[in-house]
């Protein structure tokens, strides 16, 4: 779960680290220990299709 600030939303340390490791395994790169560049990972609808 990523919040609107681009941070992992879990407060529990174990859940936080599990989520971070899963995201990193999918190629997500973090700006800091706790946040990622949210704009880099936004999904944009192709306007030509719709």
FIKE-903401 format. One record per residue (C-alpha): chain; residue number from 1; z, y, x. Coordinates in nm, 2 decimals. Layout:
<pts>
<pt><sevo>A</sevo><mimi>NUM</mimi><w>Z</w><v>Y</v><u>X</u></pt>
...
</pts>
This chain:
<pts>
<pt><sevo>A</sevo><mimi>1</mimi><w>0.00</w><v>0.00</v><u>0.00</u></pt>
<pt><sevo>A</sevo><mimi>2</mimi><w>-0.11</w><v>0.33</v><u>0.15</u></pt>
<pt><sevo>A</sevo><mimi>3</mimi><w>0.02</w><v>0.65</v><u>-0.01</u></pt>
<pt><sevo>A</sevo><mimi>4</mimi><w>-0.16</w><v>0.98</v><u>-0.06</u></pt>
<pt><sevo>A</sevo><mimi>5</mimi><w>-0.04</w><v>1.10</v><u>0.29</u></pt>
<pt><sevo>A</sevo><mimi>6</mimi><w>-0.22</w><v>0.81</v><u>0.46</u></pt>
<pt><sevo>A</sevo><mimi>7</mimi><w>0.11</w><v>0.64</v><u>0.53</u></pt>
<pt><sevo>A</sevo><mimi>8</mimi><w>0.22</w><v>0.28</v><u>0.46</u></pt>
<pt><sevo>A</sevo><mimi>9</mimi><w>0.44</w><v>0.31</v><u>0.16</u></pt>
<pt><sevo>A</sevo><mimi>10</mimi><w>0.69</w><v>0.03</v><u>0.23</u></pt>
<pt><sevo>A</sevo><mimi>11</mimi><w>1.04</w><v>0.13</v><u>0.34</u></pt>
<pt><sevo>A</sevo><mimi>12</mimi><w>1.15</w><v>-0.22</v><u>0.44</u></pt>
<pt><sevo>A</sevo><mimi>13</mimi><w>1.08</w><v>-0.25</v><u>0.81</u></pt>
<pt><sevo>A</sevo><mimi>14</mimi><w>0.96</w><v>-0.61</v><u>0.79</u></pt>
<pt><sevo>A</sevo><mimi>15</mimi><w>0.72</w><v>-0.53</v><u>0.50</u></pt>
<pt><sevo>A</sevo><mimi>16</mimi><w>0.60</w><v>-0.22</v><u>0.68</u></pt>
<pt><sevo>A</sevo><mimi>17</mimi><w>0.52</w><v>-0.41</v><u>1.00</u></pt>
<pt><sevo>A</sevo><mimi>18</mimi><w>0.35</w><v>-0.69</v><u>0.81</u></pt>
<pt><sevo>A</sevo><mimi>19</mimi><w>0.13</w><v>-0.44</v><u>0.62</u></pt>
<pt><sevo>A</sevo><mimi>20</mimi><w>0.05</w><v>-0.26</v><u>0.94</u></pt>
<pt><sevo>A</sevo><mimi>21</mimi><w>-0.05</w><v>-0.58</v><u>1.12</u></pt>
<pt><sevo>A</sevo><mimi>22</mimi><w>-0.27</w><v>-0.68</v><u>0.83</u></pt>
<pt><sevo>A</sevo><mimi>23</mimi><w>-0.45</w><v>-0.34</v><u>0.82</u></pt>
<pt><sevo>A</sevo><mimi>24</mimi><w>-0.50</w><v>-0.35</v><u>1.20</u></pt>
<pt><sevo>A</sevo><mimi>25</mimi><w>-0.65</w><v>-0.70</v><u>1.18</u></pt>
<pt><sevo>A</sevo><mimi>26</mimi><w>-0.90</w><v>-0.55</v><u>0.93</u></pt>
<pt><sevo>A</sevo><mimi>27</mimi><w>-1.00</w><v>-0.28</v><u>1.18</u></pt>
<pt><sevo>A</sevo><mimi>28</mimi><w>-0.79</w><v>0.00</v><u>1.05</u></pt>
<pt><sevo>A</sevo><mimi>29</mimi><w>-0.68</w><v>0.24</v><u>1.33</u></pt>
<pt><sevo>A</sevo><mimi>30</mimi><w>-0.37</w><v>0.46</v><u>1.30</u></pt>
<pt><sevo>A</sevo><mimi>31</mimi><w>-0.34</w><v>0.82</v><u>1.41</u></pt>
<pt><sevo>A</sevo><mimi>32</mimi><w>0.03</w><v>0.78</v><u>1.47</u></pt>
<pt><sevo>A</sevo><mimi>33</mimi><w>0.28</w><v>0.49</v><u>1.44</u></pt>
<pt><sevo>A</sevo><mimi>34</mimi><w>0.29</w><v>0.54</v><u>1.06</u></pt>
<pt><sevo>A</sevo><mimi>35</mimi><w>-0.02</w><v>0.72</v><u>0.94</u></pt>
<pt><sevo>A</sevo><mimi>36</mimi><w>-0.39</w><v>0.66</v><u>0.94</u></pt>
<pt><sevo>A</sevo><mimi>37</mimi><w>-0.68</w><v>0.91</v><u>0.90</u></pt>
<pt><sevo>A</sevo><mimi>38</mimi><w>-0.72</w><v>0.87</v><u>0.53</u></pt>
<pt><sevo>A</sevo><mimi>39</mimi><w>-1.05</w><v>1.06</v><u>0.51</u></pt>
<pt><sevo>A</sevo><mimi>40</mimi><w>-1.21</w><v>0.82</v><u>0.75</u></pt>
<pt><sevo>A</sevo><mimi>41</mimi><w>-1.15</w><v>0.53</v><u>0.51</u></pt>
<pt><sevo>A</sevo><mimi>42</mimi><w>-1.24</w><v>0.69</v><u>0.18</u></pt>
<pt><sevo>A</sevo><mimi>43</mimi><w>-1.50</w><v>0.51</v><u>-0.03</u></pt>
<pt><sevo>A</sevo><mimi>44</mimi><w>-1.79</w><v>0.73</v><u>-0.15</u></pt>
<pt><sevo>A</sevo><mimi>45</mimi><w>-2.01</w><v>0.63</v><u>-0.43</u></pt>
<pt><sevo>A</sevo><mimi>46</mimi><w>-2.38</w><v>0.64</v><u>-0.34</u></pt>
<pt><sevo>A</sevo><mimi>47</mimi><w>-2.52</w><v>0.91</v><u>-0.58</u></pt>
<pt><sevo>A</sevo><mimi>48</mimi><w>-2.87</w><v>0.75</v><u>-0.57</u></pt>
<pt><sevo>A</sevo><mimi>49</mimi><w>-2.74</w><v>0.44</v><u>-0.74</u></pt>
<pt><sevo>A</sevo><mimi>50</mimi><w>-2.55</w><v>0.62</v><u>-1.02</u></pt>
</pts>
